[in-house]
Amino acid sequence: MKDPSPAFGQGDPIIGRTLDGRYRVEGRVAVGGMATVYRAVDTRLDRLLALKVMHPGLASDPGFVDRFIREAKAVARLDHPNVVGVYDQGTDGTYVFLAMEYVAGCTLRDVLRERGALQPRAALDILEPVLAALGAAHRSGLVHRDVKPENVLIGNDGRVKVADFGLVRAVDTNTTSTTMGSVLGTVSYLAPEQIEHGTVDARSDVYACGVLLYEMLTGSKPHEGGTPMQVIYKHLNEDITAPSKAHPGLAPELDQLVARASARDAQRRPGDAIELLAFLQATRRALTDEQLDAAAPAAPLDDAAATGAAAAGSVRSGAAGDEDRTTLIPRPVASPAQAPGTAAAAFSQEPLNRTSRLQLPPELVGRRAEPAAHTMSGPPPRSRFRERRGLIGLITVLAVALTVGAVAWFIGEGRYTTTPSVLRMTQAQAQKHLDKAGLEARFTKQFSETIPAGRVISTDPANGSRVRGGSTVKVALSSGPERIAVPEVEGETLADAKREIRDAGLTVGTLGKEFSDSVPEGQVVSTDPEVGSAQKPDTPVSIVISKGEPVDVPDVVGRDLDDARADLEDKGLTMEIAPEEVFSDEVDKGAVAAQTPEDGNQAVMGSTVTVTISKGPQLFEVPDVMGKDKDKAQRKLEEAGFKVDITDTVPLFGDDKVWRQSPDGGSEEPKGTTINLWVR
C-alpha cells in the first residue's frame, strides 16, 4: 500500500486515535465501499500494520458486520505467504475493524495503468503467486469472488499478495447476494454463472484470473462497453478473444491458457486455481525465452489517460471506472441468448447500487471542480488554502507515479537481465561487460587444459541466462593447465605412500615387488612416473615395494632331512615339511623329493623353504601270465607298465607257452621293472 498524501484524510476523526487501546491510527491509505483502510501502529508489538475499519453507517447492519468478521476468519485460516495476512479483529465503540498486514508498494492496477501491458514472463510471474494464494483458499473450501487488479498487491520487494477477501464465501454455503435478484462483484471480472444465476464456486475465481491474464498481456480488458450492463451482456454472450489478436507477438500457448481459464462454460475451465496453476507452469515450460520476453505494447498516453493516472496516484487502487468497482449488480431477467438491445433494456430497468471499493474522498473531488482562474488580483484566503493543498497533492501524485513506475519496471523488463558472454575474455574485459549489464562479478581461479591462463573459463549463471538485475555472477578465470608433482614416497610404507599420492591429486596404479639390498622389506623402492615429475590430475602412479635382501636358495632335493635342514639354515632360511609325501622313482624313501622355492631362485632371508618327503617308487602288482601264450603274456605285462624279457628253451618243437616268470605274478614292483619269462 502507498502512503497517502498529507491532504488525504484530513479531518478524519479516527486519525490520531488508538483503537481498542492498542492500534494507533496514523493516516488514511484507501477508501472502499464497505471500509476505509488506515496505516496504524500496533503499540504492543511496535509494528506497522493496516487497519481496515468498517464505515460506521454499515456497522449497524448485522449482515455487513457478519461478512466483515467472516473475512477475518477466512483469511486467518489460509495463512499463505501470498495472502495479505489478518492479525486481529475487534470493535471500539461504533468502529468495527480488522488489523492486517501492511504491504508497502502498489496494486497491479497501478502497474497496468502505468505500463498498459506486461511482458509474458512478468504476467506469469504475477499470476503464479495469485493462483497459489487462490489455490490455498479453494482447497480450504473458500472462494474469493472479487479477483481483479485492485486486489493484487505488489510490494516494493517484488512480492505478490492477494488482498480484500471481503466477499469470500465458503464453497458449500449459499453464495447468492442477500439482495434478491442481485450479485455482488466487479463487472469486468464476473463469470457468466455469477451474473446469470448468482452462484459461484472456485471456477468463478478461475474465470476472473483468465480475464486478469488477458488484461496483463494486452493492457486492456477483454469486454468493454459504455455501461456496466453492456459489459455484463458480453460476458454472457461473447467468448474472450485470443490475446494475440490484440498483441500479434504473443505465443499461441498463451492464447490457449487464457481460453482455458475464461471459458464461458464453467465445466470447461480448470476445477480450481491449483489446476490452472499446473496449466500455467506447463505453458511456461513450453515457451522459449524469446516468447516469454516478447515486447509488451506501450501504455496509451493521451491527455485523459495521463490525467486519470495522476489522480489515481493519490489513492492506492486509483479511481476505478464503473466496471472496476465492486458493485451490487442486478441479475438480468431476460435470457442471455436475447438480442443485445433486448438484454440491455432489461438491465437498464433494474436499479444499479454501486458500492465503490476505493473511491476518491470528497475533498479530492472538490479540488477537481475548482475554477481555473480568479478575477481578483490575488486569490482569496480559501483559494490560497486550496492552492497549497493542491500543490501538496500534486507532489504526492508525482511521488506515487514514480513508485508505480519503479515497481512496474522492477517486475517487468528492469527486474531481469541476461548474463553476457565473457568466455575467453581477460578479467578486465569481463568486468567491463558485467558492469554494463548491471551485474556484480565475483572472480575465482580454476585450472583449464584448453583456456589460456588469465582468461574466462565459465560463468555461473551461464551465458544467456536470465537473472535479476544487480545479481552476482561467479566468473572462473583460468590458471592454466593443472600439473602435480609426484610426491617422494621412497622408503615409506605402502599405506603412507598411497595416502600421499591420493592427497596430491593423483591415483594409485599397479603394485609390484622386488628385492632390495638397501630398502627394508615392505617399504617403497620406487614409483612410476618417477618422483618430482609433473603429471595431470588423477594420473596413476605405480608403486614398487621391497621384498628385502635376496638369498640364493640351495638345492636340497635327494638329501635326507637333517642334511637338507642344515643347508637351508646356513643360508638364513628355515625348513618346513609338507604334510603329504610323494612317490618318487628317483629319490629314495625318506629323502627330499621336492622343494619350494626351487634351486636357483632367490628368497628373503628368514623366509621358509617347504620340502616334500619321498615315499620311494610306487609299486604295482605284477600280472600272473603262467601257461599263457608268449605273445599274449608279453602284451599283458607291457600294458601293466612293465618290461618283458623272454627266453625260449625249446625253440624248434615247443608250443611257446610260459612255464616260468620272475618276479612272480602277484608280487609288487615299480613300473618299468623287467619281468623275465621262459617258454617252451
C-alpha positions as CSV (number, residue, x, y, z in Angstrom):
1,M,0.0,0.0,0.0
2,K,1.1,3.5,-0.7
3,D,1.5,6.3,1.9
4,P,-1.3,8.8,1.2
5,S,-0.7,12.5,0.7
6,P,-1.0,14.8,3.7
7,A,-4.3,16.2,2.4
8,F,-5.8,12.7,2.1
9,G,-7.7,12.0,5.3
10,Q,-7.5,15.5,6.9
11,G,-10.4,16.0,9.2
12,D,-11.0,12.2,9.6
13,P,-11.9,11.8,13.3
14,I,-10.3,8.4,13.6
15,I,-6.8,9.6,12.7
16,G,-4.8,10.0,15.8
17,R,-7.0,7.7,17.9
18,T,-5.9,4.5,19.4
19,L,-8.5,1.8,18.8
20,D,-9.1,-1.0,21.3
21,G,-6.3,0.6,23.4
22,R,-3.7,-0.9,21.0
23,Y,-3.8,0.3,17.4
24,R,-2.7,3.9,16.9
25,V,-4.1,5.3,13.6
26,E,-1.6,7.4,11.7
27,G,-3.1,8.1,8.3
28,R,-5.6,7.1,5.7
29,V,-4.5,4.8,2.9
30,A,-7.6,4.0,0.9
31,V,-11.4,4.2,0.9
32,G,-13.6,1.3,-0.2
33,G,-17.3,0.6,-0.4
34,M,-17.5,-1.2,3.0
35,A,-14.5,0.1,4.8
36,T,-11.6,2.6,4.9
37,V,-8.0,1.3,5.2
38,Y,-5.6,3.2,7.6
39,R,-1.9,3.0,8.3
40,A,-1.6,2.2,12.0
41,V,0.9,1.0,14.6
42,D,0.4,-1.9,16.9
43,T,1.6,-0.3,20.2
44,R,2.0,-3.6,21.9
45,L,4.3,-5.2,19.3
46,D,5.6,-2.0,17.9
47,R,4.9,-2.9,14.3
48,L,3.3,-1.2,11.3
49,L,0.1,-2.6,10.0
50,A,-3.0,-1.8,8.0
51,L,-6.3,-1.2,9.9
52,K,-9.4,-1.9,7.9
53,V,-12.3,-0.1,9.6
54,M,-15.9,-0.6,8.5
55,H,-17.9,2.5,7.7
56,P,-19.9,3.5,10.8
57,G,-23.1,3.6,8.7
58,L,-22.7,-0.1,7.9
59,A,-21.6,-1.2,11.3
60,S,-25.2,-1.2,12.4
61,D,-26.1,-3.8,9.7
62,P,-25.6,-7.3,11.2
63,G,-25.2,-8.7,7.6
64,F,-22.3,-6.5,6.8
65,V,-20.7,-7.0,10.2
66,D,-21.0,-10.7,9.7
67,R,-19.4,-10.5,6.3
68,F,-16.6,-8.3,7.8
69,I,-15.9,-10.8,10.5
70,R,-16.1,-13.7,8.1
71,E,-13.3,-12.1,6.1
72,A,-11.0,-12.1,9.2
73,K,-11.8,-15.8,10.0
74,A,-11.4,-16.9,6.4
75,V,-8.1,-15.2,5.7
76,A,-6.7,-16.2,9.1
77,R,-7.5,-19.9,8.2
78,L,-5.4,-19.6,5.0
79,D,-2.1,-18.4,6.5
80,H,-0.5,-18.3,3.0
81,P,2.6,-16.2,2.0
82,N,0.7,-14.7,-1.0
83,V,-2.4,-13.7,1.0
84,V,-2.5,-10.4,2.9
85,G,-2.5,-11.7,6.5
86,V,-5.1,-10.8,9.1
87,Y,-3.7,-10.4,12.6
88,D,-6.7,-9.4,14.7
89,Q,-10.4,-8.4,14.6
90,G,-12.1,-6.2,17.1
91,T,-14.5,-3.4,17.9
92,D,-14.1,0.0,19.6
93,G,-17.4,1.8,20.1
94,T,-19.0,2.2,16.7
95,Y,-15.8,1.1,14.9
96,V,-15.5,-2.5,13.7
97,F,-12.0,-3.2,12.4
98,L,-9.5,-5.8,11.1
99,A,-5.8,-5.5,11.9
100,M,-4.0,-6.6,8.7
101,E,-0.5,-6.9,7.2
102,Y,0.8,-3.7,5.8
103,V,2.2,-4.1,2.2
104,A,4.4,-1.2,1.1
105,G,4.1,-0.9,-2.7
106,C,1.3,-0.6,-5.2
107,T,-1.5,-2.6,-6.9
108,L,-1.5,-4.4,-10.2
109,R,-4.0,-1.8,-11.4
110,D,-1.4,0.9,-10.8
111,V,1.2,-1.0,-12.8
112,L,-1.2,-1.7,-15.7
113,R,-2.3,2.0,-15.7
114,E,1.4,3.0,-15.9
115,R,2.6,0.4,-18.5
116,G,-0.5,-0.6,-20.4
117,A,0.7,-4.3,-20.7
118,L,3.4,-6.6,-19.3
119,Q,5.8,-8.9,-21.0
120,P,4.5,-12.5,-20.8
121,R,7.2,-13.5,-18.3
122,A,6.2,-10.7,-15.9
123,A,2.5,-11.5,-16.4
124,L,3.1,-15.2,-15.5
125,D,5.4,-14.1,-12.6
126,I,2.5,-12.2,-11.1
127,L,-0.3,-14.6,-11.9
128,E,1.6,-17.6,-10.5
129,P,1.6,-16.4,-6.8
130,V,-2.0,-15.2,-7.3
131,L,-3.1,-18.7,-8.3
132,A,-1.1,-20.2,-5.4
133,A,-3.0,-18.0,-3.0
134,L,-6.4,-18.7,-4.5
135,G,-5.5,-22.4,-4.7
136,A,-4.9,-22.4,-1.0
137,A,-8.3,-20.8,-0.5
138,H,-10.0,-23.2,-2.9
139,R,-8.5,-26.3,-1.2
140,S,-9.7,-24.9,2.1
141,G,-13.2,-24.6,0.8
142,L,-13.2,-20.8,0.2
143,V,-14.0,-18.7,-2.9
144,H,-12.6,-15.1,-3.2
145,R,-15.4,-13.8,-5.6
146,D,-13.7,-10.5,-6.4
147,V,-10.4,-11.2,-8.1
148,K,-9.2,-8.1,-10.0
149,P,-6.0,-6.0,-10.4
150,E,-7.1,-3.7,-7.5
151,N,-6.9,-6.7,-5.2
152,V,-3.4,-7.8,-6.3
153,L,-0.8,-6.0,-4.3
154,I,2.9,-5.8,-5.4
155,G,5.3,-5.0,-2.7
156,N,8.4,-2.8,-3.2
157,D,10.4,-6.1,-2.7
158,G,8.5,-7.7,-5.7
159,R,6.3,-10.0,-3.5
160,V,2.8,-10.5,-4.8
161,K,-0.1,-10.8,-2.4
162,V,-3.9,-11.2,-2.9
163,A,-6.0,-8.8,-0.8
164,D,-9.6,-8.0,0.1
165,F,-11.3,-11.3,0.9
166,G,-14.3,-9.2,1.9
167,L,-16.6,-11.1,-0.4
168,V,-15.2,-14.5,0.5
169,R,-17.7,-17.3,0.9
170,A,-17.4,-21.0,1.7
171,V,-18.0,-23.1,-1.3
172,D,-20.7,-25.1,0.3
173,T,-22.7,-22.1,1.5
174,N,-25.4,-20.1,-0.3
175,T,-23.3,-17.8,-2.5
176,T,-26.1,-15.6,-3.8
177,S,-26.3,-12.0,-2.7
178,T,-28.5,-11.1,0.2
179,T,-30.3,-8.7,-2.1
180,M,-32.9,-10.6,-4.1
181,G,-32.0,-10.9,-7.8
182,S,-28.6,-9.2,-7.4
183,V,-24.9,-10.3,-7.3
184,L,-22.1,-8.6,-5.5
185,G,-18.8,-8.3,-7.6
186,T,-16.9,-6.3,-10.2
187,V,-18.5,-6.4,-13.7
188,S,-15.3,-6.7,-15.7
189,Y,-14.3,-9.9,-13.9
190,L,-17.7,-11.6,-13.2
191,A,-18.1,-15.2,-14.5
192,P,-21.2,-15.8,-16.6
193,E,-22.7,-18.1,-14.0
194,Q,-22.2,-15.4,-11.4
195,I,-24.3,-13.0,-13.5
196,E,-26.9,-15.4,-14.7
197,H,-27.5,-17.5,-11.6
198,G,-25.9,-15.5,-8.8
199,T,-23.9,-18.6,-7.6
200,V,-20.2,-19.1,-7.6
201,D,-17.5,-21.7,-7.0
202,A,-13.8,-22.0,-7.4
203,R,-14.2,-21.9,-11.2
204,S,-15.6,-18.4,-10.9
205,D,-12.3,-17.2,-9.5
206,V,-10.5,-19.1,-12.3
207,Y,-12.6,-17.1,-14.9
208,A,-11.5,-13.8,-13.2
209,C,-7.9,-15.0,-13.4
210,G,-8.3,-15.6,-17.1
211,V,-9.6,-12.0,-17.5
212,L,-6.7,-10.8,-15.3
213,L,-4.1,-12.6,-17.5
214,Y,-5.7,-11.2,-20.7
215,E,-5.5,-7.7,-19.3
216,M,-1.9,-8.1,-18.2
217,L,-0.9,-9.4,-21.7
218,T,-2.8,-6.8,-23.7
219,G,-3.2,-3.8,-21.5
220,S,-7.0,-3.7,-21.9
221,K,-10.0,-5.7,-20.6
222,P,-11.4,-8.4,-22.9
223,H,-15.0,-7.0,-22.6
224,E,-15.5,-3.2,-22.6
225,G,-18.6,-1.1,-23.1
226,G,-20.2,2.2,-22.4
227,T,-22.1,1.0,-19.4
228,P,-21.6,-1.9,-17.0
229,M,-24.7,-3.5,-18.4
230,Q,-23.1,-3.7,-21.9
231,V,-20.0,-5.4,-20.3
232,I,-22.3,-7.9,-18.5
233,Y,-24.0,-8.8,-21.7
234,K,-20.7,-9.5,-23.4
235,H,-19.7,-11.8,-20.5
236,L,-22.9,-13.8,-21.1
237,N,-22.8,-14.0,-24.9
238,E,-19.3,-13.5,-26.2
239,D,-16.1,-15.6,-25.8
240,I,-13.0,-13.7,-24.8
241,T,-10.8,-13.2,-27.9
242,A,-7.3,-14.5,-28.1
243,P,-4.7,-12.1,-26.6
244,S,-2.7,-12.4,-29.8
245,K,-5.5,-10.7,-31.7
246,A,-4.7,-7.5,-29.8
247,H,-0.9,-8.3,-29.5
248,P,0.2,-10.3,-32.5
249,G,3.6,-11.1,-30.9
250,L,2.1,-13.4,-28.2
251,A,2.7,-17.1,-28.4
252,P,-0.3,-19.4,-29.2
253,E,0.3,-21.2,-25.9
254,L,-0.7,-18.0,-24.0
255,D,-3.9,-17.8,-26.1
256,Q,-4.7,-21.4,-25.1
257,L,-4.1,-20.6,-21.4
258,V,-6.4,-17.6,-21.5
259,A,-9.1,-19.6,-23.4
260,R,-8.9,-22.5,-20.9
261,A,-9.3,-20.2,-17.9
262,S,-12.0,-17.9,-19.3
263,A,-14.3,-20.5,-21.0
264,R,-17.9,-19.3,-20.7
265,D,-19.0,-22.9,-19.8
266,A,-17.7,-23.4,-16.3
267,Q,-17.3,-27.1,-16.9
268,R,-14.6,-26.4,-19.5
269,R,-12.5,-24.5,-17.0
270,P,-9.9,-25.9,-14.6
271,G,-11.7,-27.1,-11.5
272,D,-9.8,-24.6,-9.2
273,A,-6.8,-22.4,-9.1
274,I,-4.4,-25.2,-8.4
275,E,-5.3,-26.9,-11.7
276,L,-5.0,-23.6,-13.5
277,L,-1.6,-23.1,-11.8
278,A,-0.5,-26.5,-13.2
279,F,-1.5,-25.4,-16.7
280,L,0.3,-22.1,-16.3
281,Q,3.5,-23.9,-15.3
282,A,3.3,-26.3,-18.2
283,T,2.7,-23.3,-20.5
284,R,5.8,-21.5,-19.1
285,R,7.9,-24.6,-19.7
286,A,6.7,-24.8,-23.3
287,L,7.7,-21.2,-24.1
288,T,11.1,-20.1,-25.2
289,D,12.9,-17.2,-23.6
290,E,12.2,-15.1,-26.7
291,Q,8.4,-15.8,-26.3
292,L,8.5,-15.1,-22.6
293,D,10.3,-11.8,-23.1
294,A,8.3,-10.6,-26.1
295,A,7.9,-6.8,-26.0
296,A,4.7,-5.6,-24.5
297,P,2.6,-2.9,-26.2
298,A,3.2,0.5,-24.8
299,A,0.6,2.0,-22.5
300,P,-1.7,4.6,-24.2
301,L,-0.8,8.1,-23.0
302,D,-3.4,10.5,-24.2
303,D,-4.3,13.5,-22.0
304,A,-7.3,11.9,-20.4
305,A,-5.3,8.8,-19.5
306,A,-2.5,10.9,-18.1
307,T,-4.9,12.9,-16.0
308,G,-6.6,9.8,-14.7
309,A,-3.3,8.2,-13.8
310,A,-2.2,11.2,-11.9
311,A,-5.4,11.5,-10.0
312,A,-5.4,7.8,-9.2
313,G,-1.9,8.1,-7.7
314,S,-3.2,9.7,-4.6
315,V,-5.2,6.6,-3.7
316,R,-3.8,3.0,-3.5
317,S,-6.1,1.5,-6.2
318,G,-6.9,4.5,-8.1
319,A,-10.2,5.9,-9.3
320,A,-11.8,2.9,-10.9
321,G,-14.3,3.0,-13.7
322,D,-17.8,1.7,-13.2
323,E,-16.8,-1.7,-14.4
324,D,-13.8,-1.8,-12.0
325,R,-15.9,-1.2,-8.8
326,T,-17.1,-3.9,-6.5
327,T,-20.8,-3.4,-7.1
328,L,-24.2,-4.8,-6.2
329,I,-25.4,-5.7,-9.7
330,P,-29.0,-6.7,-10.8
331,R,-29.0,-10.1,-12.5
332,P,-30.7,-10.0,-15.9
333,V,-34.3,-11.1,-16.2
334,A,-34.0,-11.9,-19.9
335,S,-32.2,-14.9,-21.3
336,P,-28.6,-14.3,-22.2
337,A,-29.5,-15.6,-25.7
338,Q,-31.6,-12.5,-26.4
339,A,-30.5,-9.8,-28.7
340,P,-28.2,-7.1,-27.4
341,G,-30.8,-4.4,-27.4
342,T,-33.3,-6.5,-25.5
343,A,-30.8,-7.6,-22.8
344,A,-29.5,-4.1,-22.4
345,A,-33.1,-2.8,-21.9
346,A,-33.7,-5.5,-19.3
347,F,-30.6,-4.4,-17.4
348,S,-31.5,-0.7,-17.6
349,Q,-34.8,-1.3,-15.9
350,E,-33.1,-2.6,-12.7
351,P,-31.5,-0.3,-10.1
352,L,-27.7,-0.4,-10.0
353,N,-26.4,0.1,-6.5
354,R,-22.6,0.6,-7.0
355,T,-20.6,0.1,-3.8
356,S,-17.2,1.6,-4.9
357,R,-14.4,-0.3,-3.4
358,L,-11.8,2.5,-3.5
359,Q,-13.4,5.8,-4.3
360,L,-11.9,9.3,-4.1
361,P,-12.6,11.2,-0.9
362,P,-14.8,14.3,-1.1
363,E,-12.0,16.7,-0.6
364,L,-10.1,15.5,-3.6
365,V,-13.3,15.5,-5.7
366,G,-13.8,19.1,-4.7
367,R,-10.4,20.1,-5.7
368,R,-11.0,18.9,-9.2
369,A,-14.0,21.3,-9.5
370,E,-12.0,24.4,-8.7
371,P,-12.1,27.3,-11.2
372,A,-9.0,27.6,-13.4
373,A,-8.6,31.3,-12.7
374,H,-9.9,34.1,-10.5
375,T,-11.0,37.6,-11.5
376,M,-9.5,39.1,-8.3
377,S,-5.9,40.4,-8.3
378,G,-4.9,37.8,-5.8
379,P,-6.6,34.6,-4.6
380,P,-8.9,34.8,-1.6
381,P,-7.7,33.1,1.6
382,R,-9.8,29.9,0.8
383,S,-8.3,29.8,-2.7
384,R,-4.8,30.1,-1.2
385,F,-5.5,27.1,1.1
386,R,-6.8,25.1,-1.9
387,E,-3.7,26.0,-3.9
388,R,-1.4,24.9,-1.1
389,R,-3.4,21.7,-0.7
390,G,-3.4,21.2,-4.4
391,L,0.4,21.6,-4.5
392,I,0.9,19.0,-1.8
393,G,-1.5,16.7,-3.6
394,L,0.4,17.2,-6.8
395,I,3.7,16.4,-5.1
396,T,2.2,13.2,-3.7
397,V,0.8,12.2,-7.1
398,L,4.2,12.6,-8.6
399,A,5.8,10.5,-5.8
400,V,3.2,7.8,-6.2
401,A,3.6,7.8,-10.0
402,L,7.4,7.4,-9.6
403,T,6.8,4.5,-7.2
404,V,4.4,2.8,-9.6
405,G,6.8,3.3,-12.4
406,A,9.7,1.9,-10.4
407,V,7.7,-1.2,-9.3
408,A,6.4,-1.7,-12.9
409,W,9.9,-1.5,-14.2
410,F,11.1,-3.9,-11.4
411,I,8.5,-6.6,-12.2
412,G,8.9,-6.1,-16.0
413,E,12.0,-5.6,-18.1
414,G,14.1,-3.9,-15.5
415,R,13.8,-6.7,-13.0
416,Y,15.7,-9.1,-15.2
417,T,18.7,-9.1,-17.5
418,T,20.8,-11.7,-19.2
419,T,24.3,-12.9,-18.4
420,P,26.6,-11.5,-21.1
421,S,29.1,-13.8,-22.9
422,V,32.6,-13.2,-21.5
423,L,34.2,-16.5,-22.4
424,R,38.0,-16.3,-23.0
425,M,38.0,-12.6,-22.1
426,T,40.5,-11.1,-19.6
427,Q,39.4,-10.2,-16.1
428,A,39.3,-6.5,-17.0
429,Q,37.2,-7.1,-20.1
430,A,34.8,-9.4,-18.3
431,Q,34.4,-6.9,-15.5
432,K,33.5,-4.2,-18.0
433,H,30.9,-6.3,-19.8
434,L,29.2,-7.3,-16.5
435,D,29.2,-3.8,-15.2
436,K,27.5,-2.7,-18.4
437,A,24.8,-5.4,-17.8
438,G,24.2,-4.2,-14.3
439,L,25.6,-7.3,-12.7
440,E,28.2,-7.8,-9.9
441,A,31.3,-10.0,-10.6
442,R,33.0,-12.4,-8.2
443,F,36.2,-13.8,-9.7
444,T,37.6,-17.2,-8.9
445,K,40.6,-19.2,-10.1
446,Q,40.3,-22.6,-11.9
447,F,42.7,-24.8,-13.8
448,S,42.0,-25.4,-17.5
449,E,43.6,-27.7,-20.1
450,T,42.2,-25.6,-23.0
451,I,41.8,-21.9,-21.8
452,P,45.0,-19.8,-21.5
453,A,45.9,-18.5,-18.1
454,G,44.1,-15.3,-17.1
455,R,41.1,-15.8,-19.5
456,V,37.5,-16.6,-18.5
457,I,36.6,-20.3,-18.5
458,S,32.9,-20.0,-17.5
459,T,30.2,-18.0,-15.6
460,D,27.5,-19.0,-13.1
461,P,24.8,-18.3,-14.2
462,A,25.9,-19.3,-17.7
463,N,25.9,-17.1,-20.8
464,G,22.4,-16.0,-21.8
465,S,20.8,-17.0,-18.5
466,R,18.0,-14.7,-17.3
467,V,19.0,-13.2,-13.9
468,R,17.8,-10.4,-11.7
469,G,19.5,-7.1,-12.2
470,G,22.2,-6.5,-9.6
471,S,22.8,-10.2,-9.1
472,T,26.3,-11.6,-8.6
473,V,27.8,-13.6,-11.4
474,K,30.6,-16.1,-10.5
475,V,33.4,-15.8,-13.1
476,A,36.0,-18.6,-13.3
477,L,39.4,-17.4,-14.6
478,S,41.9,-19.9,-16.0
479,S,45.1,-20.6,-14.0
480,G,46.4,-22.7,-17.0
481,P,46.6,-26.4,-17.0
482,E,47.0,-28.1,-13.6
483,R,50.1,-30.2,-13.1
484,I,51.0,-32.1,-10.0
485,A,54.5,-33.3,-8.9
486,V,54.7,-37.0,-8.0
487,P,55.4,-37.0,-4.2
488,E,58.6,-38.6,-2.8
489,V,57.4,-41.8,-1.1
490,E,60.6,-43.9,-1.3
491,G,61.3,-45.7,1.9
492,E,57.7,-45.2,3.2
493,T,55.2,-47.9,4.0
494,L,52.7,-48.8,1.3
495,A,49.8,-47.3,3.3
496,D,51.5,-44.0,3.8
497,A,52.6,-43.9,0.1
498,K,49.1,-44.5,-1.1
499,R,47.7,-41.7,1.1
500,E,50.3,-39.1,0.0
501,I,49.7,-39.9,-3.7
502,R,45.9,-39.5,-3.3
503,D,46.3,-36.3,-1.3
504,A,48.4,-34.9,-4.1
505,G,45.5,-35.4,-6.6
506,L,46.9,-38.5,-8.3
507,T,45.7,-42.1,-8.2
508,V,47.4,-45.3,-7.1
509,G,48.3,-47.5,-10.0
510,T,49.7,-51.1,-10.1
511,L,51.7,-52.6,-7.2
512,G,54.9,-54.6,-7.7
513,K,57.6,-56.2,-5.6
514,E,61.3,-56.6,-5.9
515,F,64.3,-57.5,-3.8
516,S,66.4,-54.6,-2.5
517,D,69.7,-54.6,-0.7
518,S,69.0,-51.1,0.6
519,V,65.3,-50.8,1.3
520,P,63.7,-52.9,4.0
521,E,61.0,-55.4,3.2
522,G,57.5,-53.8,2.9
523,Q,58.8,-50.2,2.1
524,V,58.6,-48.4,-1.2
525,V,61.5,-48.9,-3.6
526,S,60.4,-46.7,-6.5
527,T,57.4,-45.1,-8.3
528,D,56.5,-44.8,-12.0
529,P,56.3,-42.0,-13.1
530,E,59.4,-41.0,-11.1
531,V,59.4,-38.7,-8.1
532,G,59.0,-35.0,-8.9
533,S,57.7,-35.4,-12.4
534,A,54.8,-33.1,-13.4
535,Q,51.6,-35.0,-14.1
536,K,47.9,-34.3,-14.9
537,P,45.4,-34.7,-12.1
538,D,44.4,-38.3,-11.5
539,T,47.4,-39.8,-13.3
540,P,48.0,-43.3,-12.0
541,V,51.3,-43.8,-10.1
542,S,52.7,-47.4,-9.9
543,I,54.5,-48.4,-6.7
544,V,57.2,-51.0,-6.3
545,I,57.6,-52.5,-2.8
546,S,60.8,-54.0,-1.4
547,K,60.9,-57.7,-0.7
548,G,64.1,-57.2,1.3
549,E,67.7,-58.5,0.8
550,P,67.7,-61.6,-1.5
551,V,69.1,-65.1,-0.6
552,D,70.1,-67.8,-3.1
553,V,68.0,-70.9,-2.3
554,P,70.2,-74.1,-2.1
555,D,69.3,-77.4,-3.8
556,V,68.3,-80.0,-1.2
557,V,66.4,-82.5,-3.4
558,G,67.7,-86.0,-2.8
559,R,69.2,-85.0,0.6
560,D,68.0,-86.6,3.8
561,L,66.1,-84.3,6.2
562,D,68.9,-83.5,8.5
563,D,71.3,-82.6,5.7
564,A,68.6,-80.5,4.0
565,R,67.8,-78.5,7.2
566,A,71.5,-77.8,7.8
567,D,72.0,-76.5,4.2
568,L,69.0,-74.2,4.5
569,E,69.9,-72.8,7.9
570,D,73.3,-72.0,6.6
571,K,71.6,-69.5,4.2
572,G,69.4,-67.9,6.8
573,L,66.4,-69.9,5.7
574,T,64.0,-72.1,7.6
575,M,62.7,-75.5,6.6
576,E,59.1,-76.6,6.7
577,I,58.0,-80.2,5.8
578,A,54.9,-80.6,3.6
579,P,52.2,-82.7,5.2
580,E,51.9,-85.0,2.2
581,E,54.6,-87.3,1.0
582,V,55.0,-88.2,-2.7
583,F,56.2,-91.2,-4.7
584,S,59.5,-90.8,-6.5
585,D,61.2,-93.1,-8.8
586,E,64.5,-91.1,-8.5
587,V,64.6,-90.3,-4.7
588,D,64.9,-92.9,-2.0
589,K,62.2,-93.2,0.5
590,G,62.6,-90.6,3.4
591,A,64.7,-88.2,1.4
592,V,63.7,-84.8,0.0
593,A,61.7,-85.4,-3.2
594,A,60.8,-81.7,-4.0
595,Q,61.3,-78.1,-2.6
596,T,59.6,-74.7,-2.9
597,P,61.2,-72.3,-3.8
598,E,63.3,-74.4,-6.1
599,D,67.1,-74.3,-6.5
600,G,68.3,-71.2,-8.4
601,N,65.6,-68.9,-7.1
602,Q,66.1,-66.1,-4.6
603,A,64.2,-65.7,-1.3
604,V,64.2,-63.2,1.6
605,M,66.4,-64.0,4.4
606,G,64.4,-65.7,7.2
607,S,61.8,-66.9,4.8
608,T,60.6,-70.5,4.7
609,V,61.5,-73.3,2.2
610,T,58.9,-76.1,2.0
611,V,60.3,-79.6,1.4
612,T,58.3,-82.7,0.4
613,I,59.4,-86.2,1.6
614,S,59.7,-89.1,-0.9
615,K,57.8,-92.3,-0.3
616,G,60.1,-94.0,-2.8
617,P,59.0,-95.5,-6.1
618,Q,55.3,-96.5,-6.4
619,L,54.7,-100.3,-6.6
620,F,52.3,-102.1,-8.9
621,E,51.1,-105.7,-8.9
622,V,52.8,-107.9,-11.5
623,P,50.2,-109.8,-13.6
624,D,50.3,-113.7,-13.5
625,V,51.0,-115.0,-17.1
626,M,51.9,-118.6,-16.3
627,G,50.7,-121.0,-19.1
628,K,49.8,-118.2,-21.4
629,D,50.9,-117.9,-25.0
630,K,54.1,-115.8,-25.0
631,D,52.7,-113.1,-27.2
632,K,49.7,-112.6,-25.0
633,A,51.8,-112.7,-21.9
634,Q,54.1,-110.1,-23.2
635,R,51.3,-107.8,-24.2
636,K,49.6,-108.1,-20.8
637,L,52.7,-107.3,-18.9
638,E,53.6,-104.3,-21.0
639,E,50.0,-102.9,-20.7
640,A,50.6,-103.0,-16.9
641,G,53.7,-100.9,-17.3
642,F,56.4,-103.5,-17.1
643,K,59.2,-104.5,-19.4
644,V,59.4,-108.1,-20.7
645,D,62.4,-110.4,-21.4
646,I,61.5,-113.8,-23.0
647,T,63.8,-116.9,-23.0
648,D,62.7,-119.9,-25.4
649,T,64.1,-123.1,-24.0
650,V,62.8,-125.4,-26.9
651,P,63.0,-123.1,-30.0
652,L,62.1,-125.7,-32.7
653,F,59.5,-128.0,-31.2
654,G,57.8,-126.2,-28.4
655,D,54.3,-124.5,-28.3
656,D,55.6,-121.2,-26.9
657,K,53.7,-121.4,-23.6
658,V,55.1,-119.6,-20.5
659,W,56.3,-122.2,-18.0
660,R,58.2,-119.8,-15.7
661,Q,58.2,-116.0,-14.7
662,S,60.2,-113.8,-12.4
663,P,59.3,-111.8,-10.4
664,D,56.3,-114.0,-9.8
665,G,52.7,-112.9,-10.6
666,G,51.0,-111.2,-7.7
667,S,54.2,-109.6,-6.4
668,E,54.6,-105.7,-6.4
669,E,57.2,-104.0,-8.3
670,P,57.8,-100.4,-9.6
671,K,56.6,-99.6,-13.1
672,G,59.3,-100.2,-15.6
673,T,60.7,-103.3,-13.8
674,T,61.7,-106.1,-16.2
675,I,59.7,-109.3,-15.9
676,N,61.6,-112.5,-17.2
677,L,59.6,-115.2,-19.0
678,W,60.6,-118.7,-20.0
679,V,58.7,-120.6,-22.7
680,R,59.0,-124.0,-24.4
